[in-house]
Amino acid sequence: MIAALALLGYAVLLATAGAGALGRASWPRRAPRLAILAWEALSLSTIGSVLLAGVLVELAATSDDAARRCGAPAPWPCAPATTPAGLALAIAAAIAISAVTGRVVWCLARTYAAAAGKRNHQLDALAVLGRPDDRLGVTLVDHAAPSAYCLPGRHGRIVVTTAALTALDEHHLAAVLAHERAHLRQRHHLIRTTAEALSRAFPRVPAFTMAAEQIGRLSELAADDAAAKHSGRLTVAAALLALAEAAAPGAPAPAPALTAGGTTAATRAHRLITGTRPLGRTRVLLGLAATALVISAPAVAAAASVPAAPNTACCTTAAAQHS
Ligand SMILES: [Zn+2]
């Protein structure tokens, strides 16, 4: 039971102090991909800790005193709960585990289905309004708003409006396309959709909302960095600013998400122009180790608090004594 309380405490600590510290940290803008991993680890570890705490409560509540006298607790369901309080606790733990798991699965399914629906709607529209440009490897759309975005999926594609072609010169266009290809290559749509689903599953837990917002912002920085390796950071910054300047204020653009430019273009361009120094290799390795620790700690702690192997003989004895 102590281990279960420790896991719940760990989950609360991650969702409050952990999320706050990560949200305030300045290093994520120097290593956005590592920061995305850190937010994912924080989110998954928070949920995992709660679920494992529930499992431990279930195990403790259904352990039997007779089984304990065998030298080790008999694993559930060998030993039945012996008191009404234990039975109530076991039922409460089972309900909590089912509710959390069900909520996560339901919201993941709904969010992914909604994303697929939007993507299919866009593909249907592009089948009528778009035309392939084999030289650029994109789909062109006649539209007055300058926009470039990607549509992920089995055959991910990049969509560029004719206004964007007008606003961008050849080098800027190459930078924008490199940005969109990075989104597709790094599977940002999956990462963002999962984070969005978790924020919908637990809207009263600010850590998940913060994770979704930060992952959205960081995925743009990661795509900018990939484009900067291809085209140079000043060219990418100039392309972002060109797209932002060409957009009429308030005019709707046919870009759902994962778009180059957008409302954060000025901030991102400033980061590229000032030449944010990437995080050093040692600090990246330390960050990866810390992330692995955050993810694995709950499972290690839970595994250490249950018997290593089922004591079937003791289980039989416990059942016989109980009957
Ligand atoms: Zn983007």
py3Dmol code that shows the C-alpha trace and the ligand (Angstrom):
import py3Dmol

protein = """\
ATOM      1  CA  MET A   1       0.000   0.000   0.000  1.00  0.00           C
ATOM      2  CA  ILE A   2       2.936   2.309   0.726  1.00  0.00           C
ATOM      3  CA  ALA A   3       4.240   1.753  -2.803  1.00  0.00           C
ATOM      4  CA  ALA A   4       0.794   2.647  -4.208  1.00  0.00           C
ATOM      5  CA  LEU A   5       0.741   5.902  -2.246  1.00  0.00           C
ATOM      6  CA  ALA A   6       4.296   6.636  -3.387  1.00  0.00           C
ATOM      7  CA  LEU A   7       3.244   6.120  -7.020  1.00  0.00           C
ATOM      8  CA  LEU A   8       0.256   8.434  -6.593  1.00  0.00           C
ATOM      9  CA  GLY A   9       2.562  11.005  -5.023  1.00  0.00           C
ATOM     10  CA  TYR A  10       4.955  10.609  -7.929  1.00  0.00           C
ATOM     11  CA  ALA A  11       2.113  11.179 -10.413  1.00  0.00           C
ATOM     12  CA  VAL A  12       1.018  14.344  -8.591  1.00  0.00           C
ATOM     13  CA  LEU A  13       4.628  15.562  -8.443  1.00  0.00           C
ATOM     14  CA  LEU A  14       5.092  15.006 -12.192  1.00  0.00           C
ATOM     15  CA  ALA A  15       1.805  16.704 -13.091  1.00  0.00           C
ATOM     16  CA  THR A  16       2.487  19.763 -10.915  1.00  0.00           C
ATOM     17  CA  ALA A  17       6.129  20.539 -10.124  1.00  0.00           C
ATOM     18  CA  GLY A  18       7.475  18.486 -13.060  1.00  0.00           C
ATOM     19  CA  ALA A  19       5.227  20.093 -15.657  1.00  0.00           C
ATOM     20  CA  GLY A  20       5.810  23.549 -14.188  1.00  0.00           C
ATOM     21  CA  ALA A  21       9.593  23.159 -14.246  1.00  0.00           C
ATOM     22  CA  LEU A  22       9.594  21.806 -17.810  1.00  0.00           C
ATOM     23  CA  GLY A  23       7.258  24.560 -18.960  1.00  0.00           C
ATOM     24  CA  ARG A  24       9.498  27.278 -17.466  1.00  0.00           C
ATOM     25  CA  ALA A  25      12.795  25.762 -18.653  1.00  0.00           C
ATOM     26  CA  SER A  26      14.715  27.592 -21.372  1.00  0.00           C
ATOM     27  CA  TRP A  27      16.608  24.594 -22.751  1.00  0.00           C
ATOM     28  CA  PRO A  28      13.664  23.140 -24.802  1.00  0.00           C
ATOM     29  CA  ARG A  29      14.109  25.842 -27.464  1.00  0.00           C
ATOM     30  CA  ARG A  30      17.701  24.599 -27.838  1.00  0.00           C
ATOM     31  CA  ALA A  31      16.676  20.924 -28.120  1.00  0.00           C
ATOM     32  CA  PRO A  32      13.003  20.773 -29.197  1.00  0.00           C
ATOM     33  CA  ARG A  33      13.011  17.078 -30.081  1.00  0.00           C
ATOM     34  CA  LEU A  34      14.382  16.134 -26.669  1.00  0.00           C
ATOM     35  CA  ALA A  35      11.821  18.421 -25.050  1.00  0.00           C
ATOM     36  CA  ILE A  36       8.993  16.717 -26.976  1.00  0.00           C
ATOM     37  CA  LEU A  37      10.274  13.391 -25.644  1.00  0.00           C
ATOM     38  CA  ALA A  38      10.347  14.834 -22.122  1.00  0.00           C
ATOM     39  CA  TRP A  39       6.719  16.018 -22.340  1.00  0.00           C
ATOM     40  CA  GLU A  40       5.660  12.607 -23.690  1.00  0.00           C
ATOM     41  CA  ALA A  41       7.520  10.861 -20.867  1.00  0.00           C
ATOM     42  CA  LEU A  42       5.920  13.136 -18.287  1.00  0.00           C
ATOM     43  CA  SER A  43       2.414  12.521 -19.631  1.00  0.00           C
ATOM     44  CA  LEU A  44       2.747   8.756 -20.042  1.00  0.00           C
ATOM     45  CA  SER A  45       4.514   8.322 -16.711  1.00  0.00           C
ATOM     46  CA  THR A  46       1.813  10.290 -14.898  1.00  0.00           C
ATOM     47  CA  ILE A  47      -0.928   8.044 -16.278  1.00  0.00           C
ATOM     48  CA  GLY A  48       1.179   4.904 -15.857  1.00  0.00           C
ATOM     49  CA  SER A  49       1.865   5.738 -12.198  1.00  0.00           C
ATOM     50  CA  VAL A  50      -1.829   6.160 -11.447  1.00  0.00           C
ATOM     51  CA  LEU A  51      -2.680   2.857 -13.147  1.00  0.00           C
ATOM     52  CA  LEU A  52       0.122   0.973 -11.394  1.00  0.00           C
ATOM     53  CA  ALA A  53      -0.934   2.468  -8.054  1.00  0.00           C
ATOM     54  CA  GLY A  54      -4.417   1.096  -8.723  1.00  0.00           C
ATOM     55  CA  VAL A  55      -3.000  -2.342  -9.497  1.00  0.00           C
ATOM     56  CA  LEU A  56      -0.965  -2.322  -6.276  1.00  0.00           C
ATOM     57  CA  VAL A  57      -4.020  -1.298  -4.244  1.00  0.00           C
ATOM     58  CA  GLU A  58      -5.933  -4.122  -5.901  1.00  0.00           C
ATOM     59  CA  LEU A  59      -3.187  -6.595  -5.016  1.00  0.00           C
ATOM     60  CA  ALA A  60      -2.941  -5.378  -1.429  1.00  0.00           C
ATOM     61  CA  ALA A  61      -6.705  -5.306  -0.913  1.00  0.00           C
ATOM     62  CA  THR A  62      -7.166  -8.859  -2.160  1.00  0.00           C
ATOM     63  CA  SER A  63      -4.278 -10.338  -0.188  1.00  0.00           C
ATOM     64  CA  ASP A  64      -5.188 -12.665   2.641  1.00  0.00           C
ATOM     65  CA  ASP A  65      -3.630 -12.788   6.085  1.00  0.00           C
ATOM     66  CA  ALA A  66      -3.243 -16.541   5.817  1.00  0.00           C
ATOM     67  CA  ALA A  67      -1.377 -16.111   2.575  1.00  0.00           C
ATOM     68  CA  ARG A  68       0.888 -13.522   4.180  1.00  0.00           C
ATOM     69  CA  ARG A  69       1.904 -16.092   6.781  1.00  0.00           C
ATOM     70  CA  CYS A  70       3.244 -18.289   3.993  1.00  0.00           C
ATOM     71  CA  GLY A  71       6.212 -15.984   3.677  1.00  0.00           C
ATOM     72  CA  ALA A  72       5.034 -13.824   0.800  1.00  0.00           C
ATOM     73  CA  PRO A  73       1.681 -12.387  -0.251  1.00  0.00           C
ATOM     74  CA  ALA A  74      -0.214 -14.753  -2.499  1.00  0.00           C
ATOM     75  CA  PRO A  75      -0.817 -13.113  -5.879  1.00  0.00           C
ATOM     76  CA  TRP A  76      -4.295 -11.975  -6.793  1.00  0.00           C
ATOM     77  CA  PRO A  77      -6.692 -13.697  -7.440  1.00  0.00           C
ATOM     78  CA  CYS A  78      -5.331 -16.620  -5.357  1.00  0.00           C
ATOM     79  CA  ALA A  79      -6.239 -15.053  -2.031  1.00  0.00           C
ATOM     80  CA  PRO A  80      -9.669 -13.475  -1.712  1.00  0.00           C
ATOM     81  CA  ALA A  81     -10.381 -10.307   0.209  1.00  0.00           C
ATOM     82  CA  THR A  82     -11.275 -11.218   3.771  1.00  0.00           C
ATOM     83  CA  THR A  83     -12.852  -8.026   5.041  1.00  0.00           C
ATOM     84  CA  PRO A  84     -15.612  -5.788   3.692  1.00  0.00           C
ATOM     85  CA  ALA A  85     -13.181  -2.877   3.753  1.00  0.00           C
ATOM     86  CA  GLY A  86     -10.679  -4.847   1.684  1.00  0.00           C
ATOM     87  CA  LEU A  87     -13.368  -5.852  -0.778  1.00  0.00           C
ATOM     88  CA  ALA A  88     -14.572  -2.251  -1.089  1.00  0.00           C
ATOM     89  CA  LEU A  89     -11.027  -1.061  -1.668  1.00  0.00           C
ATOM     90  CA  ALA A  90     -10.499  -3.743  -4.325  1.00  0.00           C
ATOM     91  CA  ILE A  91     -13.694  -2.718  -6.124  1.00  0.00           C
ATOM     92  CA  ALA A  92     -12.769   0.963  -5.920  1.00  0.00           C
ATOM     93  CA  ALA A  93      -9.319   0.248  -7.349  1.00  0.00           C
ATOM     94  CA  ALA A  94     -10.802  -1.840 -10.175  1.00  0.00           C
ATOM     95  CA  ILE A  95     -13.266   0.954 -11.023  1.00  0.00           C
ATOM     96  CA  ALA A  96     -10.466   3.559 -10.995  1.00  0.00           C
ATOM     97  CA  ILE A  97      -8.239   1.450 -13.263  1.00  0.00           C
ATOM     98  CA  SER A  98     -11.109   0.811 -15.682  1.00  0.00           C
ATOM     99  CA  ALA A  99     -12.170   4.479 -15.686  1.00  0.00           C
ATOM    100  CA  VAL A 100      -8.674   5.834 -16.408  1.00  0.00           C
ATOM    101  CA  THR A 101      -7.922   3.191 -19.041  1.00  0.00           C
ATOM    102  CA  GLY A 102     -11.325   3.566 -20.675  1.00  0.00           C
ATOM    103  CA  ARG A 103     -11.090   7.357 -20.720  1.00  0.00           C
ATOM    104  CA  VAL A 104      -7.642   7.280 -22.361  1.00  0.00           C
ATOM    105  CA  VAL A 105      -8.628   4.685 -24.964  1.00  0.00           C
ATOM    106  CA  TRP A 106     -11.916   6.469 -25.756  1.00  0.00           C
ATOM    107  CA  CYS A 107     -10.297   9.885 -26.193  1.00  0.00           C
ATOM    108  CA  LEU A 108      -7.439   8.453 -28.250  1.00  0.00           C
ATOM    109  CA  ALA A 109      -9.919   6.706 -30.545  1.00  0.00           C
ATOM    110  CA  ARG A 110     -12.118   9.816 -30.907  1.00  0.00           C
ATOM    111  CA  THR A 111      -9.227  12.211 -31.506  1.00  0.00           C
ATOM    112  CA  TYR A 112      -7.538   9.966 -34.049  1.00  0.00           C
ATOM    113  CA  ALA A 113     -10.867   9.359 -35.803  1.00  0.00           C
ATOM    114  CA  ALA A 114     -11.530  13.115 -35.939  1.00  0.00           C
ATOM    115  CA  ALA A 115      -8.035  13.759 -37.330  1.00  0.00           C
ATOM    116  CA  ALA A 116      -8.534  11.062 -39.971  1.00  0.00           C
ATOM    117  CA  GLY A 117     -11.916  12.549 -40.858  1.00  0.00           C
ATOM    118  CA  LYS A 118     -10.421  16.034 -41.311  1.00  0.00           C
ATOM    119  CA  ARG A 119      -7.600  14.611 -43.394  1.00  0.00           C
ATOM    120  CA  ASN A 120     -10.000  12.677 -45.638  1.00  0.00           C
ATOM    121  CA  HIS A 121     -12.121  15.820 -46.037  1.00  0.00           C
ATOM    122  CA  GLN A 122      -9.028  17.750 -47.105  1.00  0.00           C
ATOM    123  CA  LEU A 123      -8.010  14.981 -49.512  1.00  0.00           C
ATOM    124  CA  ASP A 124     -11.486  15.017 -51.074  1.00  0.00           C
ATOM    125  CA  ALA A 125     -11.244  18.783 -51.533  1.00  0.00           C
ATOM    126  CA  LEU A 126      -7.760  18.499 -53.007  1.00  0.00           C
ATOM    127  CA  ALA A 127      -8.955  15.875 -55.482  1.00  0.00           C
ATOM    128  CA  VAL A 128     -11.180  18.601 -56.947  1.00  0.00           C
ATOM    129  CA  LEU A 129      -9.244  21.797 -56.268  1.00  0.00           C
ATOM    130  CA  GLY A 130      -5.619  20.676 -56.291  1.00  0.00           C
ATOM    131  CA  ARG A 131      -3.236  19.764 -59.048  1.00  0.00           C
ATOM    132  CA  PRO A 132       0.068  17.937 -58.710  1.00  0.00           C
ATOM    133  CA  ASP A 133       3.332  19.739 -59.347  1.00  0.00           C
ATOM    134  CA  ASP A 134       5.805  16.961 -60.137  1.00  0.00           C
ATOM    135  CA  ARG A 135       8.791  19.307 -60.189  1.00  0.00           C
ATOM    136  CA  LEU A 136       8.224  20.445 -56.601  1.00  0.00           C
ATOM    137  CA  GLY A 137       6.615  17.197 -55.440  1.00  0.00           C
ATOM    138  CA  VAL A 138       3.633  19.068 -53.979  1.00  0.00           C
ATOM    139  CA  THR A 139      -0.060  19.628 -54.593  1.00  0.00           C
ATOM    140  CA  LEU A 140      -0.867  23.143 -55.773  1.00  0.00           C
ATOM    141  CA  VAL A 141      -4.087  24.911 -54.836  1.00  0.00           C
ATOM    142  CA  ASP A 142      -5.345  28.185 -56.282  1.00  0.00           C
ATOM    143  CA  HIS A 143      -5.900  30.331 -53.210  1.00  0.00           C
ATOM    144  CA  ALA A 144      -5.393  33.987 -52.314  1.00  0.00           C
ATOM    145  CA  ALA A 145      -3.888  33.186 -48.904  1.00  0.00           C
ATOM    146  CA  PRO A 146      -0.192  32.224 -48.882  1.00  0.00           C
ATOM    147  CA  SER A 147       0.055  28.865 -47.147  1.00  0.00           C
ATOM    148  CA  ALA A 148       2.055  25.661 -47.144  1.00  0.00           C
ATOM    149  CA  TYR A 149       1.133  22.659 -45.042  1.00  0.00           C
ATOM    150  CA  CYS A 150       1.382  18.904 -45.000  1.00  0.00           C
ATOM    151  CA  LEU A 151      -1.293  16.240 -44.927  1.00  0.00           C
ATOM    152  CA  PRO A 152       0.087  13.201 -43.091  1.00  0.00           C
ATOM    153  CA  GLY A 153      -0.981   9.658 -43.793  1.00  0.00           C
ATOM    154  CA  ARG A 154       0.188   6.624 -45.697  1.00  0.00           C
ATOM    155  CA  HIS A 155       1.076   8.822 -48.657  1.00  0.00           C
ATOM    156  CA  GLY A 156       1.829  12.071 -46.891  1.00  0.00           C
ATOM    157  CA  ARG A 157       1.685  15.057 -49.166  1.00  0.00           C
ATOM    158  CA  ILE A 158       2.575  18.729 -49.050  1.00  0.00           C
ATOM    159  CA  VAL A 159       0.106  21.359 -50.189  1.00  0.00           C
ATOM    160  CA  VAL A 160       1.160  24.807 -51.372  1.00  0.00           C
ATOM    161  CA  THR A 161      -1.139  27.625 -52.428  1.00  0.00           C
ATOM    162  CA  THR A 162      -0.468  29.709 -55.532  1.00  0.00           C
ATOM    163  CA  ALA A 163      -0.229  32.793 -53.310  1.00  0.00           C
ATOM    164  CA  ALA A 164       2.635  31.134 -51.410  1.00  0.00           C
ATOM    165  CA  LEU A 165       4.449  30.486 -54.696  1.00  0.00           C
ATOM    166  CA  THR A 166       4.115  34.183 -55.477  1.00  0.00           C
ATOM    167  CA  ALA A 167       5.318  35.259 -52.023  1.00  0.00           C
ATOM    168  CA  LEU A 168       8.351  32.972 -51.882  1.00  0.00           C
ATOM    169  CA  ASP A 169      11.434  32.894 -54.055  1.00  0.00           C
ATOM    170  CA  GLU A 170      13.067  29.593 -54.994  1.00  0.00           C
ATOM    171  CA  HIS A 171      15.284  29.377 -51.878  1.00  0.00           C
ATOM    172  CA  HIS A 172      12.501  30.343 -49.504  1.00  0.00           C
ATOM    173  CA  LEU A 173      10.179  27.790 -51.082  1.00  0.00           C
ATOM    174  CA  ALA A 174      12.816  25.067 -50.673  1.00  0.00           C
ATOM    175  CA  ALA A 175      13.110  26.008 -46.976  1.00  0.00           C
ATOM    176  CA  VAL A 176       9.355  25.836 -46.484  1.00  0.00           C
ATOM    177  CA  LEU A 177       9.154  22.445 -48.195  1.00  0.00           C
ATOM    178  CA  ALA A 178      12.018  21.157 -46.008  1.00  0.00           C
ATOM    179  CA  HIS A 179      10.039  22.314 -42.961  1.00  0.00           C
ATOM    180  CA  GLU A 180       6.941  20.403 -44.097  1.00  0.00           C
ATOM    181  CA  ARG A 181       8.934  17.279 -44.986  1.00  0.00           C
ATOM    182  CA  ALA A 182      10.413  17.333 -41.472  1.00  0.00           C
ATOM    183  CA  HIS A 183       6.875  17.326 -40.014  1.00  0.00           C
ATOM    184  CA  LEU A 184       6.045  14.228 -42.060  1.00  0.00           C
ATOM    185  CA  ARG A 185       9.357  12.472 -41.400  1.00  0.00           C
ATOM    186  CA  GLN A 186       9.285  13.066 -37.637  1.00  0.00           C
ATOM    187  CA  ARG A 187       5.627  11.939 -37.418  1.00  0.00           C
ATOM    188  CA  HIS A 188       4.570  15.138 -35.657  1.00  0.00           C
ATOM    189  CA  HIS A 189       0.919  14.467 -36.455  1.00  0.00           C
ATOM    190  CA  LEU A 190       0.960  11.315 -34.298  1.00  0.00           C
ATOM    191  CA  ILE A 191       2.746  13.027 -31.413  1.00  0.00           C
ATOM    192  CA  ARG A 192       0.426  16.027 -31.475  1.00  0.00           C
ATOM    193  CA  THR A 193      -2.751  13.982 -31.859  1.00  0.00           C
ATOM    194  CA  THR A 194      -1.800  11.785 -28.894  1.00  0.00           C
ATOM    195  CA  ALA A 195      -1.015  14.822 -26.720  1.00  0.00           C
ATOM    196  CA  GLU A 196      -4.298  16.431 -27.764  1.00  0.00           C
ATOM    197  CA  ALA A 197      -6.200  13.235 -26.901  1.00  0.00           C
ATOM    198  CA  LEU A 198      -4.685  13.121 -23.400  1.00  0.00           C
ATOM    199  CA  SER A 199      -5.530  16.781 -22.812  1.00  0.00           C
ATOM    200  CA  ARG A 200      -9.143  15.997 -23.749  1.00  0.00           C
ATOM    201  CA  ALA A 201      -9.162  12.893 -21.563  1.00  0.00           C
ATOM    202  CA  PHE A 202      -8.120  14.861 -18.469  1.00  0.00           C
ATOM    203  CA  PRO A 203      -9.095  18.504 -19.060  1.00  0.00           C
ATOM    204  CA  ARG A 204      -8.904  19.306 -15.331  1.00  0.00           C
ATOM    205  CA  VAL A 205      -5.232  18.326 -15.184  1.00  0.00           C
ATOM    206  CA  PRO A 206      -3.329  21.375 -16.501  1.00  0.00           C
ATOM    207  CA  ALA A 207      -0.193  19.322 -17.147  1.00  0.00           C
ATOM    208  CA  PHE A 208      -1.823  17.553 -20.100  1.00  0.00           C
ATOM    209  CA  THR A 209      -3.097  20.802 -21.628  1.00  0.00           C
ATOM    210  CA  MET A 210       0.354  22.297 -21.147  1.00  0.00           C
ATOM    211  CA  ALA A 211       1.956  19.229 -22.753  1.00  0.00           C
ATOM    212  CA  ALA A 212      -0.292  19.515 -25.832  1.00  0.00           C
ATOM    213  CA  GLU A 213       0.479  23.229 -26.240  1.00  0.00           C
ATOM    214  CA  GLN A 214       4.201  22.796 -25.722  1.00  0.00           C
ATOM    215  CA  ILE A 215       4.432  19.781 -28.050  1.00  0.00           C
ATOM    216  CA  GLY A 216       2.638  21.794 -30.754  1.00  0.00           C
ATOM    217  CA  ARG A 217       5.104  24.673 -30.347  1.00  0.00           C
ATOM    218  CA  LEU A 218       8.163  22.423 -30.083  1.00  0.00           C
ATOM    219  CA  SER A 219       7.250  20.409 -33.174  1.00  0.00           C
ATOM    220  CA  GLU A 220       7.357  23.670 -35.159  1.00  0.00           C
ATOM    221  CA  LEU A 221      10.810  24.444 -33.752  1.00  0.00           C
ATOM    222  CA  ALA A 222      11.988  20.917 -34.586  1.00  0.00           C
ATOM    223  CA  ALA A 223      10.760  21.296 -38.175  1.00  0.00           C
ATOM    224  CA  ASP A 224      12.451  24.718 -38.384  1.00  0.00           C
ATOM    225  CA  ASP A 225      15.740  23.183 -37.210  1.00  0.00           C
ATOM    226  CA  ALA A 226      15.493  20.413 -39.822  1.00  0.00           C
ATOM    227  CA  ALA A 227      14.770  23.001 -42.521  1.00  0.00           C
ATOM    228  CA  ALA A 228      17.699  25.130 -41.299  1.00  0.00           C
ATOM    229  CA  LYS A 229      20.053  22.162 -41.809  1.00  0.00           C
ATOM    230  CA  HIS A 230      18.770  21.930 -45.383  1.00  0.00           C
ATOM    231  CA  SER A 231      18.492  25.589 -46.360  1.00  0.00           C
ATOM    232  CA  GLY A 232      20.282  27.597 -43.682  1.00  0.00           C
ATOM    233  CA  ARG A 233      18.619  29.234 -40.677  1.00  0.00           C
ATOM    234  CA  LEU A 234      18.508  32.749 -42.148  1.00  0.00           C
ATOM    235  CA  THR A 235      16.780  31.481 -45.274  1.00  0.00           C
ATOM    236  CA  VAL A 236      14.189  29.634 -43.181  1.00  0.00           C
ATOM    237  CA  ALA A 237      13.634  32.764 -41.072  1.00  0.00           C
ATOM    238  CA  ALA A 238      13.212  34.884 -44.186  1.00  0.00           C
ATOM    239  CA  ALA A 239      10.741  32.358 -45.627  1.00  0.00           C
ATOM    240  CA  LEU A 240       8.657  32.382 -42.423  1.00  0.00           C
ATOM    241  CA  LEU A 241       8.555  36.168 -42.403  1.00  0.00           C
ATOM    242  CA  ALA A 242       7.720  36.312 -46.118  1.00  0.00           C
ATOM    243  CA  LEU A 243       4.736  34.012 -45.608  1.00  0.00           C
ATOM    244  CA  ALA A 244       3.587  35.981 -42.563  1.00  0.00           C
ATOM    245  CA  GLU A 245       3.933  39.342 -44.321  1.00  0.00           C
ATOM    246  CA  ALA A 246       2.083  38.162 -47.424  1.00  0.00           C
ATOM    247  CA  ALA A 247      -0.886  36.925 -45.385  1.00  0.00           C
ATOM    248  CA  ALA A 248      -3.709  39.453 -45.123  1.00  0.00           C
ATOM    249  CA  PRO A 249      -4.631  39.984 -41.439  1.00  0.00           C
ATOM    250  CA  GLY A 250      -7.640  37.887 -40.528  1.00  0.00           C
ATOM    251  CA  ALA A 251      -7.856  36.221 -43.924  1.00  0.00           C
ATOM    252  CA  PRO A 252      -8.660  32.504 -43.739  1.00  0.00           C
ATOM    253  CA  ALA A 253      -5.949  30.162 -44.971  1.00  0.00           C
ATOM    254  CA  PRO A 254      -6.541  26.589 -46.131  1.00  0.00           C
ATOM    255  CA  ALA A 255      -4.033  25.258 -43.610  1.00  0.00           C
ATOM    256  CA  PRO A 256      -5.280  23.009 -40.791  1.00  0.00           C
ATOM    257  CA  ALA A 257      -2.089  22.425 -38.811  1.00  0.00           C
ATOM    258  CA  LEU A 258       1.564  21.616 -39.294  1.00  0.00           C
ATOM    259  CA  THR A 259       1.835  24.689 -41.461  1.00  0.00           C
ATOM    260  CA  ALA A 260       4.876  26.764 -42.183  1.00  0.00           C
ATOM    261  CA  GLY A 261       4.369  30.362 -41.141  1.00  0.00           C
ATOM    262  CA  GLY A 262       1.345  30.779 -38.882  1.00  0.00           C
ATOM    263  CA  THR A 263       0.899  33.030 -35.878  1.00  0.00           C
ATOM    264  CA  THR A 264       4.199  32.035 -34.278  1.00  0.00           C
ATOM    265  CA  ALA A 265       6.279  32.881 -37.350  1.00  0.00           C
ATOM    266  CA  ALA A 266       7.825  36.052 -35.891  1.00  0.00           C
ATOM    267  CA  THR A 267       8.975  34.324 -32.687  1.00  0.00           C
ATOM    268  CA  ARG A 268      10.382  31.386 -34.609  1.00  0.00           C
ATOM    269  CA  ALA A 269      12.125  33.637 -37.099  1.00  0.00           C
ATOM    270  CA  HIS A 270      13.711  35.568 -34.217  1.00  0.00           C
ATOM    271  CA  ARG A 271      15.009  32.296 -32.759  1.00  0.00           C
ATOM    272  CA  LEU A 272      16.543  31.353 -36.104  1.00  0.00           C
ATOM    273  CA  ILE A 273      18.052  34.794 -36.713  1.00  0.00           C
ATOM    274  CA  THR A 274      19.654  35.010 -33.264  1.00  0.00           C
ATOM    275  CA  GLY A 275      21.162  31.558 -33.814  1.00  0.00           C
ATOM    276  CA  THR A 276      20.035  29.667 -30.732  1.00  0.00           C
ATOM    277  CA  ARG A 277      22.909  27.387 -29.747  1.00  0.00           C
ATOM    278  CA  PRO A 278      21.894  23.677 -29.774  1.00  0.00           C
ATOM    279  CA  LEU A 279      22.193  21.784 -26.522  1.00  0.00           C
ATOM    280  CA  GLY A 280      25.578  20.032 -26.112  1.00  0.00           C
ATOM    281  CA  ARG A 281      25.890  16.278 -26.582  1.00  0.00           C
ATOM    282  CA  THR A 282      26.536  15.611 -22.888  1.00  0.00           C
ATOM    283  CA  ARG A 283      23.446  17.531 -21.825  1.00  0.00           C
ATOM    284  CA  VAL A 284      21.377  15.758 -24.483  1.00  0.00           C
ATOM    285  CA  LEU A 285      22.553  12.374 -23.187  1.00  0.00           C
ATOM    286  CA  LEU A 286      21.753  13.443 -19.624  1.00  0.00           C
ATOM    287  CA  GLY A 287      18.321  14.552 -20.792  1.00  0.00           C
ATOM    288  CA  LEU A 288      17.704  11.196 -22.484  1.00  0.00           C
ATOM    289  CA  ALA A 289      18.787   9.353 -19.328  1.00  0.00           C
ATOM    290  CA  ALA A 290      16.491  11.508 -17.181  1.00  0.00           C
ATOM    291  CA  THR A 291      13.606  10.863 -19.590  1.00  0.00           C
ATOM    292  CA  ALA A 292      14.207   7.103 -19.458  1.00  0.00           C
ATOM    293  CA  LEU A 293      14.262   7.316 -15.647  1.00  0.00           C
ATOM    294  CA  VAL A 294      10.970   9.230 -15.528  1.00  0.00           C
ATOM    295  CA  ILE A 295       9.290   6.583 -17.706  1.00  0.00           C
ATOM    296  CA  SER A 296      10.759   3.481 -16.077  1.00  0.00           C
ATOM    297  CA  ALA A 297      10.663   4.520 -12.393  1.00  0.00           C
ATOM    298  CA  PRO A 298       6.970   3.674 -11.792  1.00  0.00           C
ATOM    299  CA  ALA A 299       7.269   0.219 -13.379  1.00  0.00           C
ATOM    300  CA  VAL A 300      10.461  -0.562 -11.424  1.00  0.00           C
ATOM    301  CA  ALA A 301       8.903   0.618  -8.162  1.00  0.00           C
ATOM    302  CA  ALA A 302       5.728  -1.393  -8.776  1.00  0.00           C
ATOM    303  CA  ALA A 303       7.646  -4.522  -9.760  1.00  0.00           C
ATOM    304  CA  ALA A 304       9.773  -4.286  -6.616  1.00  0.00           C
ATOM    305  CA  SER A 305       6.733  -4.230  -4.362  1.00  0.00           C
ATOM    306  CA  VAL A 306       5.091  -7.445  -5.574  1.00  0.00           C
ATOM    307  CA  PRO A 307       6.415 -11.026  -5.249  1.00  0.00           C
ATOM    308  CA  ALA A 308       8.899 -11.977  -7.929  1.00  0.00           C
ATOM    309  CA  ALA A 309       7.101 -15.231  -8.714  1.00  0.00           C
ATOM    310  CA  PRO A 310       3.703 -16.656  -7.840  1.00  0.00           C
ATOM    311  CA  ASN A 311       3.780 -18.832  -4.731  1.00  0.00           C
ATOM    312  CA  THR A 312       1.287 -21.407  -5.946  1.00  0.00           C
ATOM    313  CA  ALA A 313       1.779 -23.770  -2.986  1.00  0.00           C
ATOM    314  CA  CYS A 314       1.089 -20.938  -0.608  1.00  0.00           C
ATOM    315  CA  CYS A 315      -1.874 -19.962  -2.724  1.00  0.00           C
ATOM    316  CA  THR A 316      -3.358 -23.432  -2.271  1.00  0.00           C
ATOM    317  CA  THR A 317      -2.701 -23.322   1.471  1.00  0.00           C
ATOM    318  CA  ALA A 318      -4.243 -19.892   1.766  1.00  0.00           C
ATOM    319  CA  ALA A 319      -7.341 -20.964  -0.135  1.00  0.00           C
ATOM    320  CA  ALA A 320      -7.668 -24.110   2.008  1.00  0.00           C
ATOM    321  CA  GLN A 321      -7.311 -22.135   5.228  1.00  0.00           C
ATOM    322  CA  HIS A 322      -9.765 -19.569   4.028  1.00  0.00           C
ATOM    323  CA  SER A 323     -12.364 -22.201   3.206  1.00  0.00           C
TER     324      SER A 323
END
"""
ligand_1 = """\
1
ZN
Zn 5.142 23.639 -39.327
"""
view = py3Dmol.view(width=600, height=400)
view.addModel(protein, "pdb")
view.setStyle({"model": 0}, {"cartoon": {"style": "trace"}})
view.addModel(ligand_1, "xyz")
view.setStyle({"model": 1}, {"stick": {}})
view.zoomTo()
view.show()
